[in-house]
Amino acid sequence: MKNKTHGTCKLKLFVLFSGILLMLLLTGCANMGTEIKLDGTSFSGSRVMSVTFDVDELNTKLPGGVVDLNGLIDGAIPQELTYKYDVKDNEAVYDFTLSFESKQEYIDKLKNLLSKPPEVTFSYSTGVFTRGVLYKENFESRELFGWLDRVIAENGLTNASQT
């Protein structure tokens, strides 16, 4: 009986590591991340969402590479966002910025980017035991990229398992 349990454990580990390896192999030409910068006293700030593309991969999927991608982004980017990009070391890094002056402005802009109503909690404390900003939201950063996911998928910049 002990050997059967040991074999089951090995099988579970094999499946887990195989899944992780498969996910690593399926990464395409885009990586995404986000960072929120807050002024805690006024609840103003910006959310910068970065996407990194491999330039060689872009060039194989879009004839004009970064120039073509810029055209696709210009045609699809929501009005709530601005963007800039930099090409360095065979990577094109795009920073999409959502700027806001108040919690309500941030929530209003999020409503237009998300397919569900956002719940955002801001609080600022200068107390003895807690100091700084507490920030919580009911969505994942990737949900803010729905429009870009469509651009990427429609133009073959990712495989079907990543959409």
C-alpha positions in Angstrom: 0.0 0.0 0.0 2.9 2.3 0.8 4.3 2.0 -2.7 1.0 2.9 -4.3 0.8 6.1 -2.2 4.4 6.9 -3.1 3.6 6.3 -6.8 0.5 8.6 -6.6 2.6 11.4 -5.1 5.2 11.0 -7.9 2.5 11.1 -10.5 1.0 14.3 -9.0 4.5 16.0 -8.9 5.1 14.9 -12.5 1.7 16.4 -13.6 2.5 19.6 -11.7 5.9 20.1 -13.2 4.7 19.1 -16.7 2.0 21.8 -16.4 4.5 24.4 -15.3 6.8 23.5 -18.2 4.0 23.6 -20.7 3.0 27.1 -19.5 6.6 28.2 -19.9 6.8 26.8 -23.4 3.6 28.5 -24.5 4.7 32.0 -23.7 4.4 34.1 -26.8 5.9 37.4 -27.8 4.1 39.5 -25.1 4.6 39.8 -21.3 2.4 42.1 -19.2 2.7 43.8 -15.9 1.2 46.8 -14.0 2.1 49.3 -11.3 -0.1 51.8 -9.5 1.4 55.0 -8.2 -0.7 56.8 -5.6 -0.6 60.1 -3.8 -2.3 58.8 -0.7 -3.5 62.2 0.6 -5.4 63.1 -2.5 -6.0 59.7 -4.1 -4.5 60.9 -7.4 -1.9 59.1 -9.4 -1.5 56.8 -12.3 -1.6 53.2 -13.2 1.2 52.2 -15.6 0.6 49.0 -17.5 3.6 47.6 -19.3 3.7 45.1 -22.2 7.0 43.8 -23.6 7.1 42.3 -27.1 10.0 40.4 -28.6 11.0 42.5 -31.7 12.1 39.4 -33.7 8.7 37.8 -33.0 6.9 40.9 -33.9 8.8 41.2 -37.2 7.8 37.6 -38.1 4.1 38.3 -37.5 3.7 41.9 -38.6 5.6 43.0 -41.8 6.3 46.4 -40.3 7.1 45.2 -36.8 6.8 47.9 -34.2 5.5 50.5 -36.7 2.6 48.2 -37.6 1.9 47.4 -33.9 1.8 51.1 -33.2 -0.9 51.5 -35.9 -2.9 48.7 -34.4 -2.7 50.2 -30.9 -3.6 53.7 -32.2 -6.7 52.2 -33.7 -7.8 50.3 -30.6 -6.5 52.1 -27.5 -9.3 53.4 -25.2 -9.5 57.1 -24.7 -8.7 56.6 -20.9 -5.1 55.5 -21.8 -2.0 57.1 -23.2 1.0 55.2 -24.3 4.7 55.4 -25.1 7.2 52.8 -26.2 10.9 52.2 -26.3 12.8 49.6 -28.3 16.0 48.3 -26.7 17.8 45.0 -26.6 15.5 43.4 -29.1 12.5 44.2 -26.9 9.7 46.7 -27.5 8.4 47.9 -24.2 5.0 49.7 -24.2 3.8 51.7 -21.2 0.1 52.4 -21.1 -0.9 55.0 -18.5 -4.2 55.6 -16.8 -3.9 58.9 -15.0 -6.5 60.1 -12.4 -7.0 63.0 -10.1 -9.5 61.4 -7.7 -10.8 58.1 -6.6 -14.1 58.7 -8.5 -12.2 59.6 -11.7 -10.2 56.4 -11.4 -13.4 54.3 -10.9 -15.1 56.0 -13.8 -12.2 55.3 -16.1 -12.0 51.7 -14.9 -15.7 51.2 -15.7 -14.9 52.0 -19.3 -12.0 49.6 -19.4 -13.6 46.6 -17.6 -16.5 44.5 -18.4 -17.7 44.7 -14.8 -18.2 47.4 -12.2 -14.9 48.0 -10.3 -14.7 47.9 -6.6 -11.8 50.0 -5.4 -10.8 50.6 -1.8 -8.4 53.4 -1.0 -7.5 54.5 2.5 -4.7 56.6 3.9 -3.4 56.5 7.4 -0.9 58.5 9.4 -1.5 56.6 12.6 1.1 55.2 15.0 0.6 51.6 14.0 -0.3 52.0 10.3 1.1 54.5 8.0 0.6 54.9 4.2 -1.9 53.8 1.6 -4.1 50.7 1.6 -5.3 49.8 -1.8 -7.6 46.9 -2.9 -9.5 46.1 -6.0 -11.9 43.4 -7.3 -10.2 42.7 -10.7 -7.0 41.5 -12.0 -4.6 43.8 -13.9 -4.9 41.6 -17.0 -8.6 42.5 -17.3 -7.5 46.1 -18.1 -5.8 44.7 -21.2 -8.9 43.2 -22.8 -8.7 45.6 -25.7 -5.0 44.8 -26.3 -5.7 41.1 -25.9 -8.1 41.4 -28.8 -5.5 43.2 -31.0 -2.9 40.6 -30.1 -5.1 37.7 -30.9 -6.7 39.1 -34.1 -3.2 39.7 -35.5 -1.6 36.4 -34.6 0.7 37.8 -32.0 -0.1 34.9 -29.6 -1.3 31.4 -29.9 -4.8 30.2 -29.1 -3.8 28.8 -25.7 -2.8 32.2 -24.5 -6.0 34.1 -25.4 
